[in-house]
């Protein structure tokens, strides 16, 4: 693995850790009563956050206000922003 990839992975890990910590320490109490199930895009550096009905809307709102920022996306009151699920049928 190249150094660039390792640095990118480390930066992504830092973004996730910082965003989740900010959500847990400051935003959970503020957001969960009124915004359960909505999405929040968080700038871990400034603490600014943007709440919307979809993750895309929250990220676009954040991008309009802070165009050069990477955001941590969370779903208010849920352990993850989204889940992957599905079903299949065996053919043959």
LUMMI-170841 format. One record per residue (C-alpha): chain; residue in three letters; x, y, z. Coordinates in steps of 0.05 Angstrom, whole numbers, padded with zeros to 5 digits. Layout:
<atoms>
<atom><zake>A</zake><kenu>ALA</kenu><px>X</px><py>Y</py><pz>Z</pz></atom>
...
</atoms>
This chain:
<atoms>
<atom><zake>A</zake><kenu>UNK</kenu><px>00000</px><py>00000</py><pz>00000</pz></atom>
<atom><zake>A</zake><kenu>UNK</kenu><px>00027</px><py>00069</py><pz>-00018</pz></atom>
<atom><zake>A</zake><kenu>UNK</kenu><px>00040</px><py>00123</py><pz>00033</pz></atom>
<atom><zake>A</zake><kenu>UNK</kenu><px>-00013</px><py>00166</py><pz>-00001</pz></atom>
<atom><zake>A</zake><kenu>UNK</kenu><px>-00066</px><py>00112</py><pz>00011</pz></atom>
<atom><zake>A</zake><kenu>UNK</kenu><px>-00044</px><py>00104</py><pz>00083</pz></atom>
<atom><zake>A</zake><kenu>UNK</kenu><px>-00048</px><py>00179</py><pz>00094</pz></atom>
<atom><zake>A</zake><kenu>UNK</kenu><px>-00117</px><py>00181</py><pz>00061</pz></atom>
<atom><zake>A</zake><kenu>UNK</kenu><px>-00141</px><py>00124</py><pz>00105</pz></atom>
<atom><zake>A</zake><kenu>UNK</kenu><px>-00114</px><py>00158</py><pz>00167</pz></atom>
<atom><zake>A</zake><kenu>UNK</kenu><px>-00147</px><py>00224</py><pz>00147</pz></atom>
<atom><zake>A</zake><kenu>UNK</kenu><px>-00213</px><py>00187</py><pz>00137</pz></atom>
<atom><zake>A</zake><kenu>UNK</kenu><px>-00207</px><py>00153</py><pz>00204</pz></atom>
<atom><zake>A</zake><kenu>UNK</kenu><px>-00192</px><py>00220</py><pz>00237</pz></atom>
<atom><zake>A</zake><kenu>UNK</kenu><px>-00254</px><py>00250</py><pz>00203</pz></atom>
<atom><zake>A</zake><kenu>UNK</kenu><px>-00298</px><py>00193</py><pz>00228</pz></atom>
<atom><zake>A</zake><kenu>UNK</kenu><px>-00270</px><py>00194</py><pz>00299</pz></atom>
<atom><zake>A</zake><kenu>UNK</kenu><px>-00275</px><py>00270</py><pz>00305</pz></atom>
<atom><zake>A</zake><kenu>UNK</kenu><px>-00345</px><py>00273</py><pz>00275</pz></atom>
<atom><zake>A</zake><kenu>UNK</kenu><px>-00372</px><py>00217</py><pz>00319</pz></atom>
<atom><zake>A</zake><kenu>UNK</kenu><px>-00340</px><py>00248</py><pz>00381</pz></atom>
<atom><zake>A</zake><kenu>UNK</kenu><px>-00372</px><py>00316</py><pz>00365</pz></atom>
<atom><zake>A</zake><kenu>UNK</kenu><px>-00439</px><py>00283</py><pz>00354</pz></atom>
<atom><zake>A</zake><kenu>UNK</kenu><px>-00434</px><py>00243</py><pz>00419</pz></atom>
<atom><zake>A</zake><kenu>UNK</kenu><px>-00408</px><py>00300</py><pz>00462</pz></atom>
<atom><zake>A</zake><kenu>UNK</kenu><px>-00447</px><py>00360</py><pz>00436</pz></atom>
<atom><zake>A</zake><kenu>UNK</kenu><px>-00499</px><py>00345</py><pz>00384</pz></atom>
<atom><zake>A</zake><kenu>UNK</kenu><px>-00535</px><py>00282</py><pz>00408</pz></atom>
<atom><zake>A</zake><kenu>UNK</kenu><px>-00574</px><py>00318</py><pz>00463</pz></atom>
<atom><zake>A</zake><kenu>UNK</kenu><px>-00588</px><py>00377</py><pz>00418</pz></atom>
<atom><zake>A</zake><kenu>UNK</kenu><px>-00613</px><py>00338</py><pz>00358</pz></atom>
<atom><zake>A</zake><kenu>UNK</kenu><px>-00645</px><py>00273</py><pz>00380</pz></atom>
<atom><zake>A</zake><kenu>UNK</kenu><px>-00708</px><py>00300</py><pz>00412</pz></atom>
<atom><zake>A</zake><kenu>UNK</kenu><px>-00730</px><py>00341</py><pz>00351</pz></atom>
<atom><zake>A</zake><kenu>UNK</kenu><px>-00694</px><py>00310</py><pz>00292</pz></atom>
<atom><zake>A</zake><kenu>UNK</kenu><px>-00697</px><py>00234</py><pz>00302</pz></atom>
<atom><zake>A</zake><kenu>UNK</kenu><px>-00686</px><py>00198</py><pz>00236</pz></atom>
<atom><zake>A</zake><kenu>UNK</kenu><px>-00661</px><py>00259</py><pz>00199</pz></atom>
<atom><zake>A</zake><kenu>UNK</kenu><px>-00589</px><py>00266</py><pz>00174</pz></atom>
<atom><zake>A</zake><kenu>UNK</kenu><px>-00534</px><py>00312</py><pz>00199</pz></atom>
<atom><zake>A</zake><kenu>UNK</kenu><px>-00471</px><py>00332</py><pz>00162</pz></atom>
<atom><zake>A</zake><kenu>UNK</kenu><px>-00418</px><py>00353</py><pz>00212</pz></atom>
<atom><zake>A</zake><kenu>UNK</kenu><px>-00355</px><py>00393</py><pz>00202</pz></atom>
<atom><zake>A</zake><kenu>UNK</kenu><px>-00311</px><py>00366</py><pz>00258</pz></atom>
<atom><zake>A</zake><kenu>UNK</kenu><px>-00263</px><py>00425</py><pz>00254</pz></atom>
<atom><zake>A</zake><kenu>UNK</kenu><px>-00313</px><py>00482</py><pz>00264</pz></atom>
<atom><zake>A</zake><kenu>UNK</kenu><px>-00369</px><py>00443</py><pz>00296</pz></atom>
<atom><zake>A</zake><kenu>UNK</kenu><px>-00419</px><py>00470</py><pz>00246</pz></atom>
<atom><zake>A</zake><kenu>UNK</kenu><px>-00473</px><py>00421</py><pz>00227</pz></atom>
<atom><zake>A</zake><kenu>UNK</kenu><px>-00529</px><py>00416</py><pz>00176</pz></atom>
<atom><zake>A</zake><kenu>UNK</kenu><px>-00593</px><py>00376</py><pz>00187</pz></atom>
<atom><zake>A</zake><kenu>UNK</kenu><px>-00638</px><py>00353</py><pz>00130</pz></atom>
<atom><zake>A</zake><kenu>UNK</kenu><px>-00687</px><py>00298</py><pz>00112</pz></atom>
<atom><zake>A</zake><kenu>UNK</kenu><px>-00636</px><py>00261</py><pz>00069</pz></atom>
<atom><zake>A</zake><kenu>UNK</kenu><px>-00561</px><py>00252</py><pz>00073</pz></atom>
<atom><zake>A</zake><kenu>UNK</kenu><px>-00553</px><py>00284</py><pz>00005</pz></atom>
<atom><zake>A</zake><kenu>UNK</kenu><px>-00591</px><py>00346</py><pz>00027</pz></atom>
<atom><zake>A</zake><kenu>UNK</kenu><px>-00550</px><py>00353</py><pz>00091</pz></atom>
<atom><zake>A</zake><kenu>UNK</kenu><px>-00485</px><py>00346</py><pz>00052</pz></atom>
<atom><zake>A</zake><kenu>UNK</kenu><px>-00507</px><py>00396</py><pz>-00001</pz></atom>
<atom><zake>A</zake><kenu>UNK</kenu><px>-00527</px><py>00446</py><pz>00052</pz></atom>
<atom><zake>A</zake><kenu>UNK</kenu><px>-00460</px><py>00438</py><pz>00084</pz></atom>
<atom><zake>A</zake><kenu>UNK</kenu><px>-00423</px><py>00443</py><pz>00018</pz></atom>
<atom><zake>A</zake><kenu>UNK</kenu><px>-00460</px><py>00508</py><pz>00001</pz></atom>
<atom><zake>A</zake><kenu>UNK</kenu><px>-00439</px><py>00539</py><pz>00067</pz></atom>
<atom><zake>A</zake><kenu>UNK</kenu><px>-00369</px><py>00509</py><pz>00071</pz></atom>
<atom><zake>A</zake><kenu>UNK</kenu><px>-00348</px><py>00491</py><pz>00000</pz></atom>
<atom><zake>A</zake><kenu>UNK</kenu><px>-00280</px><py>00462</py><pz>00016</pz></atom>
<atom><zake>A</zake><kenu>UNK</kenu><px>-00298</px><py>00420</py><pz>00076</pz></atom>
<atom><zake>A</zake><kenu>UNK</kenu><px>-00304</px><py>00345</py><pz>00086</pz></atom>
<atom><zake>A</zake><kenu>UNK</kenu><px>-00364</px><py>00325</py><pz>00128</pz></atom>
<atom><zake>A</zake><kenu>UNK</kenu><px>-00381</px><py>00269</py><pz>00174</pz></atom>
<atom><zake>A</zake><kenu>UNK</kenu><px>-00451</px><py>00244</py><pz>00159</pz></atom>
<atom><zake>A</zake><kenu>UNK</kenu><px>-00495</px><py>00213</py><pz>00213</pz></atom>
<atom><zake>A</zake><kenu>UNK</kenu><px>-00567</px><py>00195</py><pz>00220</pz></atom>
<atom><zake>A</zake><kenu>UNK</kenu><px>-00596</px><py>00225</py><pz>00283</pz></atom>
<atom><zake>A</zake><kenu>UNK</kenu><px>-00613</px><py>00172</py><pz>00334</pz></atom>
<atom><zake>A</zake><kenu>UNK</kenu><px>-00584</px><py>00114</py><pz>00293</pz></atom>
<atom><zake>A</zake><kenu>UNK</kenu><px>-00517</px><py>00077</py><pz>00299</pz></atom>
<atom><zake>A</zake><kenu>UNK</kenu><px>-00502</px><py>00088</py><pz>00225</pz></atom>
<atom><zake>A</zake><kenu>UNK</kenu><px>-00522</px><py>00137</py><pz>00171</pz></atom>
<atom><zake>A</zake><kenu>UNK</kenu><px>-00548</px><py>00081</py><pz>00126</pz></atom>
<atom><zake>A</zake><kenu>UNK</kenu><px>-00551</px><py>00006</py><pz>00123</pz></atom>
<atom><zake>A</zake><kenu>UNK</kenu><px>-00541</px><py>-00044</py><pz>00068</pz></atom>
<atom><zake>A</zake><kenu>UNK</kenu><px>-00591</px><py>-00099</py><pz>00061</pz></atom>
<atom><zake>A</zake><kenu>UNK</kenu><px>-00624</px><py>-00141</py><pz>00008</pz></atom>
<atom><zake>A</zake><kenu>UNK</kenu><px>-00647</px><py>-00209</py><pz>-00011</pz></atom>
<atom><zake>A</zake><kenu>UNK</kenu><px>-00633</px><py>-00257</py><pz>-00066</pz></atom>
<atom><zake>A</zake><kenu>UNK</kenu><px>-00661</px><py>-00317</py><pz>-00100</pz></atom>
<atom><zake>A</zake><kenu>UNK</kenu><px>-00620</px><py>-00376</py><pz>-00121</pz></atom>
<atom><zake>A</zake><kenu>UNK</kenu><px>-00629</px><py>-00390</py><pz>-00195</pz></atom>
<atom><zake>A</zake><kenu>UNK</kenu><px>-00613</px><py>-00457</py><pz>-00226</pz></atom>
</atoms>
